[in-house]
Amino acid sequence: AGHYCYKHKATFHLEKSIPIGVFNQAYPEKPQTFGETLRKARIDAGLRVKELAQELGVDEMSVINWEIKGMKPAKLNMVKLRDRFNCIGCWK
């Protein structure tokens, strides 16, 4: 599903390219950041980005932003992540 522009009467899709060097697909053995900790928890749970996004009710780009762009989830999503991964006190 895209976004509808009433002015142009058209649907468009937002895409944001991520330089390949920024997205390290390696498994984070020793996570150093929130994003790496989240990625490790997601991979350990056998979830793809799309699956976690659907469970949380967010788009895939949100999960990617959390994992690799250093962005933090909103408070409600942080609570959902803690509950999903049974991780009280893991993330601040």
NORLINGI-V650974 format. One record per backbone hydrogen bond with DSSP energy under -0.5 kcal/mol. CO is the residue of the C=O (numbers start at 1). NH is the residue of the N-H. Records with the same first field share a line. If there is no record, write none. Layout:
BEGIN
CO: NH ; NH
END
This chain:
BEGIN
3: 12
4: 6
5: 9 ; 10
10: 5
12: 3
19: 22 ; 23
22: 24
23: 25
27: 29
28: 31
33: 37
34: 38
35: 39
36: 40
37: 41
38: 42
39: 43
40: 44
41: 45
42: 47
43: 46
48: 52
49: 53
50: 54
51: 55
52: 56
53: 57 ; 58
59: 62 ; 63
60: 64
61: 65
62: 66
63: 67
64: 68 ; 69
65: 69 ; 71
74: 78
75: 79
76: 80
77: 81
78: 82
79: 83
80: 84
81: 85
82: 87
83: 86
87: 90 ; 91
END
